[in-house]
Amino acid sequence: MRKIILTVTGMLFLSAATTAQAEAVNGQVTKIDEAAGKITIKHGPMKKFDMDGMTMVFRTQEPAMLKTVKAGDKVKFEADKVNGQFTVIKIQKN
């Protein structure tokens, strides 16, 4: 019985890990605030958050990310909620 419970628990864990995949979203950088560690992006729909396209301010996971893009750049990025705040966890120019 214990073996069955452990197997089912492991399967549920793996299932949750594979469904929480990152979603790449297209957008355009409109503003960068390096001092605050924030980036403003006009983005398309974000299915992960059931959100329509809009312009939003995001925190960045790493301050160095802000040096790789500038206002006007078209980007593909991944975001997540970190400590309750929308945060860019990955970004690259298109």
Secondary structure as GFF3:
##gff-version 3
##sequence-region A 1 94
A	DSSP	alpha_helix	2	19	.	.	.	ID=ss1
A	DSSP	beta_strand	25	33	.	.	.	ID=ss2
A	DSSP	beta_strand	38	43	.	.	.	ID=ss3
A	DSSP	three_ten_helix	47	49	.	.	.	ID=ss4
A	DSSP	beta_strand	54	60	.	.	.	ID=ss5
A	DSSP	three_ten_helix	63	67	.	.	.	ID=ss6
A	DSSP	beta_strand	74	82	.	.	.	ID=ss7
A	DSSP	beta_strand	85	93	.	.	.	ID=ss8
###
